[in-house]
Amino acid sequence: MANASIRVLVVEDHERYREFMSSLLQNSLRFRVISQVANGAEAVPIAKNLRPDLILLDIGLPGLNGIEVARRILQLCPGSKILFVSQESSEDVVKEALNTGALGYVLKGDVGSDLLPAMNSVLLGKKFMSRAVRRELEASTIKK
């Protein structure tokens, strides 16, 4: 069954948070973390070589920000799905992130409840956003 698992690349500059996300997936038979990367510039060639099914991607990365990483990876690996995991909730950043072709956006504060449902949605080709992100986008739409 290990061969049927979803191969995940975790791209997060904070080691403790990277380990936390990876540990959430350890108990799942469905997901297998194939690599962890702390730098945006390193993420692109690693994704190109490993061709992960799913990439959990932070935005505030050293070397190359997550939005640019997503653009580059999706050009090189169009079969990979991207789920942003970030503390940034501003409307402009969320929209720019999703405009890269990524299908999901989870706030770091919501990872405990939203990460697995978000991963499952993104893998099915469905968009997923944390509730707080959806509320922020809805509130900004109402103000305009």
DSSP file (Angstrom, degrees, kcal/mol; ACC not computed):
  #  RESIDUE AA STRUCTURE BP1 BP2  ACC     N-H-->O    O-->H-N    N-H-->O    O-->H-N    TCO  KAPPA ALPHA  PHI   PSI    X-CA   Y-CA   Z-CA
    1    1 A M    >         0   0    0      0, 0.0     3,-1.2     0, 0.0     4,-0.3   0.000 360.0 360.0 360.0 -22.7    0.0    0.0    0.0
    2    2 A A  G >   +     0   0    0      1,-0.3     3,-1.3     2,-0.2    30,-0.0   0.833 360.0  59.0 -60.1 -32.3    3.0    2.3    0.5
    3    3 A N  G 3  S+     0   0    0      1,-0.3    -1,-0.3     3,-0.0     0, 0.0   0.769 101.9  54.5 -67.5 -24.7    3.4    2.6   -3.3
    4    4 A A  G <  S+     0   0    0     -3,-1.2    -1,-0.3     2,-0.1    -2,-0.2   0.436  85.8 116.1 -87.2   0.2   -0.2    4.0   -3.5
    5    5 A S  S <  S-     0   0    0     -3,-1.3     2,-0.5    -4,-0.3    26,-0.2  -0.311  74.9-106.4 -73.1 155.0    0.5    6.8   -1.0
    6    6 A I  E     -a   31   0A   0     24,-4.1    26,-3.0    47,-0.0     2,-0.5  -0.684  32.9-132.8 -80.4 125.7    0.4   10.4   -2.0
    7    7 A R  E     -a   32   0A   0     -2,-0.5    47,-2.0    24,-0.2    46,-1.6  -0.719  26.7-166.2 -88.1 122.4    3.9   11.8   -2.2
    8    8 A V  E     -ab  33  54A   0     24,-2.8    26,-2.8    -2,-0.5    27,-1.0  -0.907  15.6-160.3-118.6 134.5    4.2   15.2   -0.3
    9    9 A L  E     -ab  35  55A   0     45,-2.4    47,-2.7    -2,-0.4     2,-0.6  -0.958  13.2-153.9-107.7 127.6    6.9   17.8   -0.4
   10   10 A V  E     -ab  36  56A   0     25,-2.3    27,-2.9    -2,-0.5     2,-0.6  -0.914  10.3-174.0-106.0 121.1    6.9   20.2    2.6
   11   11 A V  E     +ab  37  57A   0     45,-3.2    47,-2.2    -2,-0.6     2,-0.3  -0.922  28.1 133.5-119.1 104.4    8.4   23.7    2.0
   12   12 A E        -     0   0    0     25,-2.4     6,-0.1    -2,-0.6    27,-0.1  -0.967  45.4-149.8-155.1 129.2    8.6   25.7    5.2
   13   13 A D  S    S+     0   0    0     -2,-0.3     2,-0.8    47,-0.2    25,-0.1   0.745  79.7  81.0 -79.4 -22.7   11.5   27.7    6.6
   14   14 A H     >  -     0   0    0      1,-0.2     4,-2.7     2,-0.0     3,-0.2  -0.754  69.7-154.2 -88.2 114.0   10.7   27.3   10.3
   15   15 A E  H  > S+     0   0    0     -2,-0.8     4,-2.7     1,-0.2     5,-0.2   0.882  90.5  50.5 -56.1 -45.6   12.0   23.9   11.3
   16   16 A R  H  > S+     0   0    0      1,-0.2     4,-2.0     2,-0.2    -1,-0.2   0.893 113.7  45.2 -63.5 -38.7    9.6   23.3   14.2
   17   17 A Y  H  > S+     0   0    0     -3,-0.2     4,-2.6     2,-0.2    -1,-0.2   0.891 111.6  52.5 -72.0 -38.1    6.6   24.1   12.0
   18   18 A R  H  X S+     0   0    0     -4,-2.7     4,-2.2     1,-0.2    -2,-0.2   0.922 112.2  46.2 -59.9 -45.3    8.0   21.9    9.1
   19   19 A E  H  X S+     0   0    0     -4,-2.7     4,-2.5    -5,-0.2    -2,-0.2   0.876 109.7  55.0 -65.7 -37.9    8.4   19.0   11.6
   20   20 A F  H  X S+     0   0    0     -4,-2.0     4,-1.7    -5,-0.2    -2,-0.2   0.942 110.0  45.1 -61.0 -48.8    4.9   19.7   13.0
   21   21 A M  H  X S+     0   0    0     -4,-2.6     4,-1.0     1,-0.2    -2,-0.2   0.916 113.8  49.8 -63.1 -42.1    3.2   19.4    9.6
   22   22 A S  H >X S+     0   0    0     -4,-2.2     4,-1.0     1,-0.2     3,-0.5   0.892 108.1  53.4 -63.0 -39.1    5.2   16.3    8.7
   23   23 A S  H 3X S+     0   0    0     -4,-2.5     4,-0.6     1,-0.2     3,-0.2   0.838 101.6  59.4 -67.6 -31.2    4.3   14.7   12.0
   24   24 A L  H 3< S+     0   0    0     -4,-1.7     3,-0.2     1,-0.2    -1,-0.2   0.835 110.1  43.8 -62.0 -30.6    0.6   15.3   11.2
   25   25 A L  H X< S+     0   0    0     -4,-1.0     3,-1.5    -3,-0.5     6,-0.3   0.650  92.8  82.7 -89.2 -16.4    1.0   13.2    8.1
   26   26 A Q  H 3< S+     0   0    0     -4,-1.0    -1,-0.2     1,-0.3    -2,-0.2   0.843  90.3  50.5 -57.2 -37.3    3.1   10.4    9.7
   27   27 A N  T 3< S+     0   0    0     -4,-0.6     2,-0.4    -3,-0.2    -1,-0.3   0.531  92.7  93.8 -82.5  -4.9    0.1    8.6   11.0
   28   28 A S    <   -     0   0    0     -3,-1.5     3,-0.0     1,-0.1    -3,-0.0  -0.737  58.5-160.3 -91.6 132.5   -1.7    8.6    7.7
   29   29 A L  S    S+     0   0    0     -2,-0.4    -1,-0.1     1,-0.2    -3,-0.0   0.676  92.0  60.1 -77.1 -17.7   -1.3    5.6    5.4
   30   30 A R  S    S+     0   0    0    -25,-0.1   -24,-4.1     1,-0.1     2,-0.4   0.823 101.2  53.6 -81.1 -32.8   -2.4    7.9    2.5
   31   31 A F  E     -a    6   0A   0     -6,-0.3     2,-0.4   -26,-0.2   -24,-0.2  -0.848  56.4-175.1-113.8 141.1    0.3   10.5    2.7
   32   32 A R  E     -a    7   0A   0    -26,-3.0   -24,-2.8    -2,-0.4     2,-0.6  -0.973  22.6-137.3-134.1 119.5    4.1   10.1    2.7
   33   33 A V  E     +a    8   0A   0     -2,-0.4   -24,-0.2   -26,-0.2     3,-0.1  -0.648  22.3 179.8 -74.7 117.7    6.5   13.1    3.1
   34   34 A I  E     -     0   0A   0    -26,-2.8     2,-0.3    -2,-0.6   -25,-0.2   0.662  63.7  -3.0 -95.8 -19.0    9.2   12.5    0.5
   35   35 A S  E     -a    9   0A   0    -27,-1.0   -25,-2.3     2,-0.0     2,-0.4  -0.963  53.7-147.0-167.0 154.3   11.2   15.6    1.4
   36   36 A Q  E     -a   10   0A   0     -2,-0.3     2,-0.4   -27,-0.2   -25,-0.2  -0.996  19.3-172.6-126.7 134.0   11.3   18.7    3.5
   37   37 A V  E     -a   11   0A   0    -27,-2.9   -25,-2.4    -2,-0.4    -2,-0.0  -0.975  18.9-169.4-131.5 141.0   12.9   22.0    2.3
   38   38 A A  S    S+     0   0    0     -2,-0.4     2,-0.4   -27,-0.2   -27,-0.1   0.440  70.8  62.4-105.8  -2.2   13.5   25.2    4.2
   39   39 A N     >  -     0   0    0     22,-0.1     4,-1.4     1,-0.1     3,-0.2  -0.982  68.1-141.2-134.5 135.1   14.4   27.5    1.3
   40   40 A G  H  > S+     0   0    0     22,-2.2     4,-1.0    -2,-0.4    23,-0.2   0.887 103.7  53.3 -60.8 -41.3   12.4   28.6   -1.7
   41   41 A A  H  4 S+     0   0    0     21,-0.6    -1,-0.2     1,-0.2     3,-0.2   0.842 110.1  48.4 -65.6 -32.5   15.3   28.4   -4.2
   42   42 A E  H  > S+     0   0    0     -3,-0.2     4,-1.6     1,-0.2    -1,-0.2   0.779 101.0  66.9 -75.4 -26.9   16.0   24.8   -3.1
   43   43 A A  H  X S+     0   0    0     -4,-1.4     4,-2.7     1,-0.2     5,-0.2   0.863  93.0  58.6 -64.3 -37.1   12.3   23.8   -3.5
   44   44 A V  H  X S+     0   0    0     -4,-1.0     4,-2.3     1,-0.2    -1,-0.2   0.958 109.7  38.9 -64.0 -54.2   12.2   24.3   -7.2
   45   45 A P  H  > S+     0   0    0      0, 0.0     4,-2.2     0, 0.0    -1,-0.2   0.864 116.2  53.2 -66.4 -31.9   14.9   21.8   -8.3
   46   46 A I  H  X S+     0   0    0     -4,-1.6     4,-2.8     2,-0.2     5,-0.3   0.928 110.5  46.8 -66.0 -43.3   13.8   19.3   -5.6
   47   47 A A  H  X S+     0   0    0     -4,-2.7     4,-2.6     1,-0.2    -1,-0.2   0.905 111.2  52.7 -63.1 -40.3   10.3   19.4   -6.9
   48   48 A K  H  < S+     0   0    0     -4,-2.3    -2,-0.2    -5,-0.2    -1,-0.2   0.904 115.5  40.5 -61.2 -41.4   11.5   19.0  -10.4
   49   49 A N  H  < S+     0   0    0     -4,-2.2    -2,-0.2    -5,-0.2    -1,-0.2   0.891 124.5  34.6 -75.1 -40.6   13.5   15.9   -9.4
   50   50 A L  H  < S-     0   0    0     -4,-2.8    -2,-0.2    -5,-0.2    -3,-0.2   0.721  84.8-151.5 -90.8 -22.8   11.0   14.3   -7.1
   51   51 A R     <  -     0   0    0     -4,-2.6   -44,-0.1    -5,-0.3    -3,-0.1   0.950  21.1-157.4  49.3  60.9    7.8   15.2   -8.9
   52   52 A P        -     0   0    0      0, 0.0   -44,-0.2     0, 0.0     3,-0.1  -0.262  20.1-135.7 -66.6 155.1    5.6   15.2   -5.7
   53   53 A D  S    S+     0   0    0    -46,-1.6    28,-2.2     1,-0.3     2,-0.4   0.847  90.7  19.4 -73.5 -35.3    1.9   14.8   -5.9
   54   54 A L  E     -bc   8  81A   0    -47,-2.0   -45,-2.4    26,-0.2     2,-0.5  -0.996  65.2-158.5-141.6 139.4    1.3   17.6   -3.4
   55   55 A I  E     -bc   9  82A   0     26,-2.5    28,-2.9    -2,-0.4     2,-0.7  -0.980   7.4-154.7-122.9 122.2    3.4   20.4   -2.2
   56   56 A L  E     -bc  10  83A   0    -47,-2.7   -45,-3.2    -2,-0.5     2,-0.5  -0.874  29.5-171.4 -91.9 117.1    2.7   22.2    1.1
   57   57 A L  E     -bc  11  84A   0     26,-2.5    28,-2.4    -2,-0.7   -45,-0.2  -0.947  20.8-152.9-128.7 123.5    4.2   25.6    0.6
   58   58 A D        -     0   0    0    -47,-2.2    28,-0.2    -2,-0.5     3,-0.2  -0.452  12.1-145.1 -79.6 161.3    4.8   28.6    2.8
   59   59 A I  S    S+     0   0    0     26,-0.2     7,-2.9     1,-0.2     2,-1.8   0.866  85.7  64.6 -94.4 -46.5    4.9   32.1    1.3
   60   60 A G  S    S+     0   0    0      5,-0.2   -47,-0.2     6,-0.1    -1,-0.2  -0.534  72.7 150.5 -83.1  79.6    7.5   33.8    3.4
   61   61 A L        -     0   0    0     -2,-1.8     2,-0.2    -3,-0.2   -22,-0.1  -0.837  46.2-117.3-111.3 146.4   10.6   31.8    2.4
   62   62 A P  S    S+     0   0    0      0, 0.0   -22,-2.2     0, 0.0     2,-0.8  -0.502  96.1  21.5 -74.0 151.4   14.2   32.8    2.2
   63   63 A G  S    S+     0   0    0    -23,-0.2     2,-0.3   -24,-0.2   -24,-0.1  -0.220 136.7   9.7  90.3 -46.2   15.9   32.7   -1.2
   64   64 A L  S    S-     0   0    0     -2,-0.8   -24,-0.2    -3,-0.1   -22,-0.1  -0.859  84.7-113.7-166.5 126.2   12.6   32.9   -3.2
   65   65 A N     >  -     0   0    0     -2,-0.3     4,-2.3     1,-0.1     3,-0.4  -0.258  30.3-110.9 -70.2 158.3    9.1   33.6   -1.9
   66   66 A G  H  > S+     0   0    0     -7,-2.9     4,-2.6     1,-0.2     5,-0.2   0.778 114.0  58.6 -59.9 -31.6    6.5   30.9   -2.1
   67   67 A I  H  > S+     0   0    0     -8,-0.3     4,-2.0     2,-0.2    -1,-0.2   0.933 110.5  42.3 -66.0 -44.7    4.4   32.6   -4.7
   68   68 A E  H  > S+     0   0    0     -3,-0.4     4,-2.3     2,-0.2    -2,-0.2   0.878 112.3  55.1 -68.7 -36.7    7.3   32.6   -7.2
   69   69 A V  H  X S+     0   0    0     -4,-2.3     4,-2.9     1,-0.2     5,-0.2   0.931 107.6  50.2 -58.9 -45.6    8.2   29.1   -6.1
   70   70 A A  H  X S+     0   0    0     -4,-2.6     4,-2.6     1,-0.2     5,-0.2   0.924 109.3  50.8 -60.3 -45.4    4.6   28.0   -7.0
   71   71 A R  H  X S+     0   0    0     -4,-2.0     4,-1.2     1,-0.2    -1,-0.2   0.937 114.7  43.0 -57.7 -47.3    4.8   29.6  -10.4
   72   72 A R  H  X S+     0   0    0     -4,-2.3     4,-2.0     1,-0.2     3,-0.2   0.917 114.3  49.0 -67.7 -43.8    8.1   27.9  -11.2
   73   73 A I  H  X S+     0   0    0     -4,-2.9     4,-3.7     1,-0.2    -1,-0.2   0.915 108.5  53.0 -64.3 -42.4    7.1   24.5   -9.9
   74   74 A L  H  < S+     0   0    0     -4,-2.6    -1,-0.2    -5,-0.2    -2,-0.2   0.785 109.2  50.3 -67.7 -24.8    3.8   24.5  -11.7
   75   75 A Q  H  < S+     0   0    0     -4,-1.2    -1,-0.2    -5,-0.2    -2,-0.2   0.892 119.9  35.8 -72.6 -40.7    5.6   25.2  -15.0
   76   76 A L  H  < S+     0   0    0     -4,-2.0    -2,-0.2     1,-0.2    -3,-0.2   0.810 132.5  27.0 -81.7 -32.0    8.1   22.4  -14.4
   77   77 A C    ><  +     0   0    0     -4,-3.7     3,-2.2    -5,-0.2    -1,-0.2  -0.609  63.2 169.4-133.3  71.1    5.7   19.9  -12.7
   78   78 A P  T 3  S+     0   0    0      0, 0.0    -1,-0.1     0, 0.0    -4,-0.1   0.690  77.2  62.7 -62.4 -16.3    2.2   20.6  -13.9
   79   79 A G  T 3  S+     0   0    0     -3,-0.1     2,-0.2     2,-0.1    -5,-0.1   0.621  84.7  93.9 -81.9 -12.8    1.0   17.3  -12.3
   80   80 A S    <   -     0   0    0     -3,-2.2     2,-0.4    -7,-0.2   -26,-0.2  -0.573  67.9-143.2 -80.5 142.8    1.9   18.6   -8.8
   81   81 A K  E     -c   54   0A   0    -28,-2.2   -26,-2.5    -2,-0.2     2,-0.5  -0.834  11.8-146.0-103.2 144.6   -0.8   20.2   -6.7
   82   82 A I  E     -c   55   0A   0     -2,-0.4    21,-1.8    19,-0.3    22,-1.1  -0.944  15.1-176.7-118.6 132.3    0.1   23.1   -4.4
   83   83 A L  E     -cd  56 104A   0    -28,-2.9   -26,-2.5    -2,-0.5     2,-0.3  -0.982  21.3-141.8-122.6 115.0   -1.5   24.0   -1.1
   84   84 A F  E     -cd  57 105A   0     20,-2.6    22,-2.9    -2,-0.5     2,-0.4  -0.579  14.3-170.8 -76.1 138.1   -0.3   27.2    0.5
   85   85 A V  E     + d   0 106A   0    -28,-2.4     2,-0.3    -2,-0.3   -26,-0.2  -0.948  29.1 143.2-129.1 108.4    0.2   27.0    4.3
   86   86 A S  E     - d   0 107A   0     20,-2.1    22,-1.8    -2,-0.4    23,-0.2  -0.935  58.5-135.2-146.2 160.4    0.9   30.5    5.6
   87   87 A Q  S    S+     0   0    0     -2,-0.3     2,-0.4    20,-0.2    20,-0.1   0.576  80.4 102.0 -90.0 -12.1    0.3   33.0    8.4
   88   88 A E        +     0   0    0      1,-0.1    -2,-0.1     5,-0.0    20,-0.0  -0.583  39.1 166.8 -76.9 125.3   -0.4   35.7    5.8
   89   89 A S        +     0   0    0     -2,-0.4    -1,-0.1    18,-0.0    18,-0.0   0.309  25.3 131.6-122.4   8.2   -4.2   36.4    5.4
   90   90 A S     >  -     0   0    0      1,-0.1     4,-2.5     4,-0.1     5,-0.2  -0.350  62.5-124.5 -66.6 144.7   -4.3   39.6    3.5
   91   91 A E  H  > S+     0   0    0      1,-0.2     4,-2.7     2,-0.2     5,-0.2   0.886 108.0  52.3 -54.9 -45.3   -6.6   39.6    0.5
   92   92 A D  H  > S+     0   0    0      1,-0.2     4,-2.3     2,-0.2    -1,-0.2   0.912 111.9  45.0 -62.1 -43.8   -3.9   40.7   -2.0
   93   93 A V  H  > S+     0   0    0      2,-0.2     4,-2.7     1,-0.2    -1,-0.2   0.927 113.6  49.2 -67.4 -44.5   -1.5   37.9   -0.9
   94   94 A V  H  X S+     0   0    0     -4,-2.5     4,-2.5     1,-0.2     5,-0.2   0.935 113.2  47.0 -60.9 -46.5   -4.2   35.2   -0.9
   95   95 A K  H  X S+     0   0    0     -4,-2.7     4,-1.9    -5,-0.2    -1,-0.2   0.917 113.1  48.4 -63.0 -43.0   -5.4   36.2   -4.4
   96   96 A E  H  < S+     0   0    0     -4,-2.3     4,-0.4    -5,-0.2    -1,-0.2   0.910 111.7  50.7 -63.4 -41.1   -1.9   36.4   -5.8
   97   97 A A  H ><>S+     0   0    0     -4,-2.7     3,-1.2     1,-0.2     5,-0.8   0.933 112.9  44.5 -61.6 -46.6   -1.1   33.0   -4.3
   98   98 A L  H ><5S+     0   0    0     -4,-2.5     3,-1.3     1,-0.3    -1,-0.2   0.778 103.5  65.6 -71.7 -25.5   -4.2   31.3   -5.7
   99   99 A N  T 3<5S+     0   0    0     -4,-1.9    -1,-0.3     1,-0.2    -2,-0.2   0.605  86.8  71.9 -71.5  -9.7   -3.6   33.0   -9.1
  100  100 A T  T < 5S-     0   0    0     -3,-1.2    -1,-0.2    -4,-0.4    -2,-0.2   0.702 125.0 -96.6 -73.0 -18.8   -0.4   30.9   -9.5
  101  101 A G  T < 5S+     0   0    0     -3,-1.3   -19,-0.3     1,-0.4    -2,-0.1   0.323  79.2 142.3 112.7  -3.6   -2.6   27.9  -10.0
  102  102 A A      < -     0   0    0     -5,-0.8    -1,-0.4     1,-0.1   -19,-0.2  -0.382  40.9-153.1 -64.8 149.8   -2.5   26.6   -6.5
  103  103 A L        +     0   0    0    -21,-1.8    25,-2.0     1,-0.1     2,-0.3   0.566  65.2  41.8-103.8 -10.9   -5.8   25.2   -5.3
  104  104 A G  E     -de  83 128A   0    -22,-1.1   -20,-2.6    23,-0.2     2,-0.3  -0.961  47.0-170.1-144.3 158.3   -5.6   25.7   -1.6
  105  105 A Y  E     +de  84 129A   0     23,-2.2    25,-2.1    -2,-0.3     2,-0.4  -0.911  12.7 178.2-148.1 114.0   -4.7   28.2    1.1
  106  106 A V  E     -d   85   0A   0    -22,-2.9   -20,-2.1    -2,-0.3     2,-0.2  -0.964  26.6-128.7-119.9 132.2   -4.6   27.2    4.8
  107  107 A L  E >   -d   86   0A   0     -2,-0.4     3,-2.0   -22,-0.2     4,-0.3  -0.549  22.7-123.2 -74.9 144.0   -3.7   29.6    7.6
  108  108 A K  G >  S+     0   0    0    -22,-1.8     3,-1.2     1,-0.3     4,-0.3   0.844 112.1  59.6 -58.3 -33.9   -1.0   28.2    9.9
  109  109 A G  G 3  S+     0   0    0      1,-0.2    -1,-0.3   -23,-0.2     3,-0.2   0.678 107.4  47.1 -67.7 -16.3   -3.3   28.7   12.9
  110  110 A D  G X> S+     0   0    0     -3,-2.0     4,-3.3     1,-0.1     3,-0.7   0.324  78.6 104.1-105.5   5.4   -5.9   26.3   11.2
  111  111 A V  H <> S+     0   0    0     -3,-1.2     4,-2.0    -4,-0.3     5,-0.4   0.887  74.5  59.5 -57.6 -42.0   -3.5   23.5   10.2
  112  112 A G  H 34 S+     0   0    0     -4,-0.3    -1,-0.2     1,-0.2     4,-0.2   0.866 121.9  23.0 -56.7 -38.5   -4.7   21.2   13.0
  113  113 A S  H <4 S+     0   0    0     -3,-0.7    -2,-0.2    -4,-0.1    -1,-0.2   0.751 132.5  36.0 -98.3 -28.2   -8.2   21.2   11.8
  114  114 A D  H  X S+     0   0    0     -4,-3.3     4,-2.6    -7,-0.2     5,-0.3   0.653  90.2  83.4-105.1 -16.8   -7.9   22.1    8.1
  115  115 A L  H  X S+     0   0    0     -4,-2.0     4,-2.7    -5,-0.4     5,-0.2   0.946  96.4  40.1 -60.6 -54.1   -4.7   20.5    6.7
  116  116 A L  H  > S+     0   0    0     -5,-0.4     4,-2.4     1,-0.2    -1,-0.2   0.925 117.8  47.3 -64.5 -45.0   -6.0   17.0    6.0
  117  117 A P  H  > S+     0   0    0      0, 0.0     4,-2.2     0, 0.0    -1,-0.2   0.901 113.9  50.0 -60.9 -37.3   -9.4   18.2    4.5
  118  118 A A  H  X S+     0   0    0     -4,-2.6     4,-2.8     2,-0.2     5,-0.2   0.924 110.0  49.6 -65.3 -43.9   -7.5   20.8    2.5
  119  119 A M  H  X S+     0   0    0     -4,-2.7     4,-2.3    -5,-0.3    -1,-0.2   0.920 111.4  49.0 -61.1 -44.1   -5.1   18.2    1.1
  120  120 A N  H  X S+     0   0    0     -4,-2.4     4,-1.0     2,-0.2    -1,-0.2   0.905 113.0  47.2 -63.5 -42.0   -7.9   15.9    0.2
  121  121 A S  H ><>S+     0   0    0     -4,-2.2     5,-2.7     2,-0.2     3,-0.6   0.944 112.2  49.0 -63.6 -48.8   -9.8   18.7   -1.6
  122  122 A V  H ><5S+     0   0    0     -4,-2.8     3,-1.8     1,-0.3    -2,-0.2   0.894 107.7  54.6 -60.5 -41.4   -6.7   19.9   -3.5
  123  123 A L  H 3<5S+     0   0    0     -4,-2.3    -1,-0.3     1,-0.3    -2,-0.2   0.783 106.4  52.6 -64.4 -25.9   -5.9   16.4   -4.6
  124  124 A L  T <<5S-     0   0    0     -4,-1.0    -1,-0.3    -3,-0.6    -2,-0.2   0.420 123.8-106.9 -86.4   1.0   -9.4   16.1   -6.1
  125  125 A G  T < 5S+     0   0    0     -3,-1.8     2,-0.3     1,-0.3    -3,-0.2   0.643  78.5 132.1  82.9  15.4   -8.9   19.3   -8.0
  126  126 A K      < -     0   0    0     -5,-2.7    -1,-0.3    -6,-0.2    -2,-0.2  -0.776  58.7-115.1-102.3 145.5  -11.1   21.3   -5.7
  127  127 A K        -     0   0    0     -2,-0.3     2,-0.3    -3,-0.1   -23,-0.2  -0.468  31.9-172.5 -75.1 148.8  -10.3   24.7   -4.2
  128  128 A F  E     +e  104   0A   0    -25,-2.0   -23,-2.2    -2,-0.1     2,-0.4  -0.987   8.4 174.7-144.1 133.3   -9.9   25.0   -0.4
  129  129 A M  E     -e  105   0A   0     -2,-0.3   -23,-0.2   -25,-0.2     5,-0.0  -0.998  37.3-105.4-135.5 141.7   -9.5   28.0    1.9
  130  130 A S     >  -     0   0    0    -25,-2.1     4,-2.5    -2,-0.4     3,-0.3  -0.257  36.9-112.3 -56.0 150.5   -9.4   28.2    5.6
  131  131 A R  H  > S+     0   0    0      1,-0.2     4,-2.8     2,-0.2     5,-0.2   0.895 117.8  53.5 -54.9 -42.7  -12.6   29.7    7.1
  132  132 A A  H  > S+     0   0    0      1,-0.2     4,-2.1     2,-0.2    -1,-0.2   0.871 108.9  49.1 -63.7 -36.1  -10.7   32.9    8.2
  133  133 A V  H  > S+     0   0    0     -3,-0.3     4,-2.4     2,-0.2    -1,-0.2   0.921 111.1  49.5 -67.9 -44.0   -9.4   33.4    4.7
  134  134 A R  H  X S+     0   0    0     -4,-2.5     4,-2.8     1,-0.2    -2,-0.2   0.922 111.2  49.8 -60.2 -44.0  -12.9   33.0    3.2
  135  135 A R  H  X S+     0   0    0     -4,-2.8     4,-2.8     1,-0.2    -1,-0.2   0.912 110.3  50.7 -61.2 -42.6  -14.3   35.5    5.7
  136  136 A E  H  X S+     0   0    0     -4,-2.1     4,-2.0     2,-0.2    -1,-0.2   0.919 113.1  45.0 -61.2 -45.1  -11.5   38.0    4.9
  137  137 A L  H  X S+     0   0    0     -4,-2.4     4,-1.8     2,-0.2    -2,-0.2   0.900 114.0  49.0 -67.3 -40.8  -12.2   37.7    1.1
  138  138 A E  H  X S+     0   0    0     -4,-2.8     4,-2.2    -5,-0.2    -2,-0.2   0.912 111.0  50.5 -64.6 -42.0  -16.0   37.9    1.6
  139  139 A A  H  X S+     0   0    0     -4,-2.8     4,-1.8     1,-0.2    -2,-0.2   0.894 110.6  48.8 -64.1 -39.9  -15.6   41.0    3.8
  140  140 A S  H  X S+     0   0    0     -4,-2.0     4,-1.0     1,-0.2    -1,-0.2   0.841 110.3  51.7 -70.4 -31.2  -13.4   42.7    1.3
  141  141 A T  H  < S+     0   0    0     -4,-1.8     3,-0.3     1,-0.2    -2,-0.2   0.889 109.2  50.1 -69.6 -39.4  -15.8   41.9   -1.5
  142  142 A I  H  < S+     0   0    0     -4,-2.2    -2,-0.2     1,-0.2    -1,-0.2   0.876 107.3  54.8 -66.1 -37.6  -18.7   43.4    0.5
  143  143 A K  H  <        0   0    0     -4,-1.8    -1,-0.2     1,-0.2    -2,-0.2   0.778 360.0 360.0 -67.0 -27.2  -16.7   46.6    1.2
  144  144 A K     <        0   0    0     -4,-1.0    -1,-0.2    -3,-0.3    -2,-0.2   0.476 360.0 360.0 -78.9 360.0  -16.1   47.2   -2.5
